Amino acid sequence: MEEATSKEKILKDIREALITYPIENPYPTIDLEEPVAAMGDDYPDALFAENFVRRGGKLIYCENVDTAVQSLQLLGMQEDWSGQIFCGEDAVARLLDAAGLAYSRRPSDVAVKRIGCCSCLSLFAQTGSVLFDAATMGRRLYACADLIIFFATMDQIVSDEREAFKEMKEVPLRSSSTTVWTGLSKLTDIDGESRSGLGPGRVILFLIDRSEVPVRPEDVMKEE
């Protein structure tokens, strides 16, 4: 039988020490269920809007789906979005169709489009973050896009990620590519000058105040 190596001997000593002298929790009174940060006096929607804008996002409030389509059409015409958009979701595609904006759904076009569109899973009031499925627009597009356009409803706003992930357990996703946007990426070059980092250069969120709109990725924004 071969002699145990030094590494194996050390691991054996560690294993025996853990069995012989179990480590007790030095902080037994910590409440792991209590939220880490308090919500404060603001309503969740107001808190999310404030934090989202602070992190560099542009928020467009829409009182209903029709208003969202009108705002999307107007902004798309002003910034010449038509033909530059990639969309991988039926629900969001219906909005783009209604706004008269041309887009592509072919995976091969991901590398040549500069705008990505997708729905959201949740919005975190505490941080102004957006939880979404990156697979719906393509991971490559999210990393390289000039602009990402999100669509969400007011009732998707939750206090923090713990509440969002709890809801996700109840409704399993078809994809494991969930991603959290928490602000525009910045980096400092060798000269000390701040520049844009990886990820989208701009983020716009169309937030629709209509609670009866379904909030799942496959049917969000669908009119009755």
C-alpha positions in Angstrom: 0.0 0.0 0.0 1.4 3.4 -1.0 2.3 5.8 1.7 -0.1 8.7 2.1 1.0 12.0 0.7 1.6 15.1 2.8 -1.7 16.6 1.4 -3.7 13.5 2.4 -2.2 13.5 5.9 -3.1 17.2 6.4 -6.7 16.6 5.1 -7.0 13.6 7.4 -5.9 15.7 10.4 -8.4 18.4 9.5 -11.2 15.9 9.2 -10.4 14.3 12.6 -10.2 17.7 14.2 -13.6 18.7 12.9 -15.1 15.5 14.1 -13.5 15.7 17.5 -13.9 19.4 18.1 -17.1 20.5 16.4 -17.3 24.3 15.9 -20.3 25.9 17.4 -22.1 28.9 15.9 -20.5 32.0 17.7 -23.7 34.0 16.9 -26.6 31.9 17.8 -29.0 34.8 18.3 -28.8 36.2 14.7 -32.2 36.3 13.0 -31.6 35.0 9.5 -35.2 35.7 8.4 -35.2 39.4 9.2 -34.6 41.7 6.2 -31.0 43.0 6.0 -32.2 46.6 5.2 -35.3 48.4 6.3 -37.7 49.6 3.6 -38.0 53.1 5.1 -40.9 55.4 4.8 -41.1 55.4 0.9 -43.5 53.2 -1.0 -41.8 50.3 -2.8 -42.5 51.8 -6.2 -41.1 55.2 -5.3 -38.1 53.6 -3.7 -37.4 51.5 -6.7 -37.8 54.4 -9.1 -35.4 56.5 -7.1 -32.7 53.8 -6.9 -33.1 52.7 -10.5 -32.5 56.2 -11.8 -29.6 56.7 -9.4 -27.9 53.7 -10.9 -28.1 55.2 -14.4 -31.4 53.7 -15.7 -34.1 55.7 -17.5 -37.6 55.0 -16.2 -40.6 55.6 -18.4 -43.9 55.3 -16.4 -46.9 54.2 -18.5 -50.4 54.1 -17.0 -51.5 51.3 -19.3 -50.3 49.2 -22.3 -51.6 51.7 -24.9 -49.5 54.4 -23.3 -46.5 52.1 -23.3 -47.0 51.5 -27.0 -47.3 55.2 -27.8 -44.2 56.0 -25.7 -42.3 53.2 -27.3 -43.3 54.3 -30.8 -42.3 58.0 -30.1 -39.0 57.2 -28.6 -38.2 54.6 -31.3 -38.8 57.2 -34.0 -36.8 59.9 -32.2 -33.7 57.6 -31.8 -34.2 55.6 -35.0 -34.5 52.2 -33.3 -36.3 50.4 -36.1 -34.2 47.6 -37.6 -31.7 47.7 -34.8 -33.6 45.6 -32.3 -33.4 42.0 -31.3 -36.3 40.5 -29.5 -36.7 36.9 -28.4 -40.1 37.0 -26.7 -43.6 36.7 -28.1 -45.0 39.1 -25.6 -42.5 41.9 -26.2 -42.7 41.3 -29.9 -46.4 42.2 -29.8 -45.5 45.5 -28.2 -42.9 46.2 -30.9 -45.4 45.3 -33.6 -48.0 47.6 -32.1 -45.4 50.4 -32.0 -44.5 49.8 -35.7 -40.8 49.1 -34.8 -38.9 46.5 -37.0 -36.9 43.9 -35.2 -35.3 40.5 -35.6 -35.8 37.2 -33.8 -33.1 35.2 -35.7 -30.4 34.1 -33.3 -27.8 34.8 -36.0 -28.7 38.5 -35.8 -27.7 38.8 -32.1 -24.1 39.8 -33.0 -25.2 42.6 -35.4 -28.0 44.3 -33.4 -27.3 47.1 -31.0 -30.6 47.0 -29.0 -32.0 44.2 -26.9 -35.6 44.0 -25.6 -37.0 41.7 -22.9 -39.5 41.5 -20.1 -38.5 41.4 -16.4 -39.0 38.8 -13.7 -38.8 41.2 -10.7 -37.7 44.7 -9.7 -35.9 45.2 -6.4 -37.0 48.3 -4.6 -34.0 48.2 -2.1 -31.4 48.5 -4.9 -33.2 49.6 -8.0 -32.1 46.3 -9.7 -33.8 44.4 -12.5 -34.0 40.6 -12.5 -34.5 39.1 -16.0 -33.8 36.1 -18.1 -30.7 36.9 -20.2 -31.4 33.9 -22.5 -34.4 35.7 -24.0 -32.2 38.3 -25.7 -29.0 36.4 -25.9 -26.0 36.7 -23.4 -23.8 38.1 -26.1 -26.2 40.9 -27.0 -26.6 41.9 -23.3 -22.8 42.1 -22.9 -22.3 44.2 -26.1 -25.6 46.1 -26.6 -25.7 49.9 -26.8 -29.2 49.8 -25.3 -31.3 47.4 -23.3 -35.0 48.0 -23.1 -36.9 46.3 -20.2 -40.7 46.0 -19.9 -42.3 45.4 -16.5 -45.5 46.0 -14.5 -45.9 47.7 -11.1 -46.8 44.5 -9.3 -43.4 43.0 -10.2 -41.8 45.4 -7.7 -40.6 43.5 -4.6 -38.7 44.7 -1.5 -35.5 42.7 -2.3 -34.0 39.7 -3.9 -35.0 37.4 -1.1 -38.7 38.0 -1.9 -38.1 37.6 -5.6 -36.3 34.3 -5.3 -39.0 33.0 -3.0 -41.5 33.7 -5.8 -39.3 32.1 -8.4 -39.3 28.8 -6.4 -43.0 28.7 -6.6 -43.0 29.1 -10.4 -39.9 27.4 -11.8 -38.2 29.0 -14.9 -37.6 27.3 -18.1 -34.1 28.8 -18.2 -31.3 29.1 -15.7 -29.9 32.3 -17.3 -31.4 34.7 -14.7 -29.4 37.9 -14.5 -29.5 41.0 -12.3 -28.8 44.4 -13.7 -27.7 46.7 -10.9 -26.4 49.8 -12.7 -24.2 50.7 -15.6 -20.8 49.3 -15.6 -17.9 51.7 -15.2 -14.1 51.3 -15.2 -11.1 53.5 -14.8 -8.3 53.3 -17.3 -4.6 53.7 -16.7 -4.8 57.5 -17.0 -7.5 57.6 -14.2 -10.3 58.4 -16.7 -13.7 56.9 -16.1 -15.1 54.9 -19.0 -18.0 52.6 -19.7 -17.3 49.0 -18.9 -18.9 45.7 -20.0 -22.6 45.5 -20.5 -25.2 47.9 -22.0 -24.3 51.5 -22.4 -27.9 52.6 -21.6 -30.9 51.0 -20.0 -34.5 52.0 -20.4 -37.4 50.5 -18.4 -41.0 50.9 -19.5 -43.0 50.5 -16.2 -46.6 49.8 -16.8 -49.2 50.5 -14.0 -51.7 47.9 -14.8 -51.9 45.1 -12.2 -54.2 42.9 -14.3 -51.4 42.4 -16.9 -49.8 39.0 -16.4 -46.3 39.3 -15.2 -44.6 36.1 -16.4 -42.2 36.3 -19.3 -44.3 34.3 -21.7 -47.4 36.4 -21.4 -46.5 39.8 -19.9 -48.2 42.8 -21.5 -50.8 40.7 -23.3 -54.0 42.6 -23.8 -57.3 41.1 -22.7 
